[in-house]
Amino acid sequence: MLLTRLRRWRRRARQNEEGFTLVEMMVVIVIIGLLATIVVINVMPAADRAAVTKARADIATLEQGVEMYRLDNMRYPTSEEGLQALVNGNYVRRLPDDPWNNPYLYAAPGPEGRPFRISSLGADGREGGDGDNADITN
């Protein structure tokens, strides 16, 4: 009698055990996938904006170095001397690469009557472009 009751109790306990069904698991996986997609879509443009901001900050720093060079030497570095003149004259410690691992470009004289131009070719490393591929200049 006791053994029979124990067996019935065990059978009922096994029947009452509930797990997740395959459909429930698939719904959870789909929801997690959708959330991950939304996060990636919102985070990726922030990284691109950060790269452009870094390039602008680097160009501003190099521009200050060129102006200090001019104050000391009474002229801007030539295109041949380039930005390396800033390192040689201790105006900057080292020349940074742009966020896309390309060197910054220097031209003297610059366009539109400017004394010089410092630029990055953007994410694609080629002149022109739109969006992330656009050139960034001083």
MODA-V317283 format. One record per pair of residues at least 12 apart in sequence whose C-alpha atoms are under 7 Angstrom apart, sorted by the first residue. I is the first residue (numbers start at 1). GAP is how many residues later the second one is. Records with the same first field share a line. If there is no record, write none. Layout:
# MODA-V317283
I: GAP  GAP
This chain:
# MODA-V317283
48: 84
51: 48
54: 45
55: 43  44
59: 59  79
65: 21  26  27
66: 20
69: 17
78: 30
79: 27  28  29
82: 24
83: 23
98: 22
100: 23
104: 14  15  16
105: 13  14  15
106: 12  13
117: 20  21
118: 19  20
119: 16  17  18  19
120: 15  16  17
121: 13  14  15
122: 12  13  14
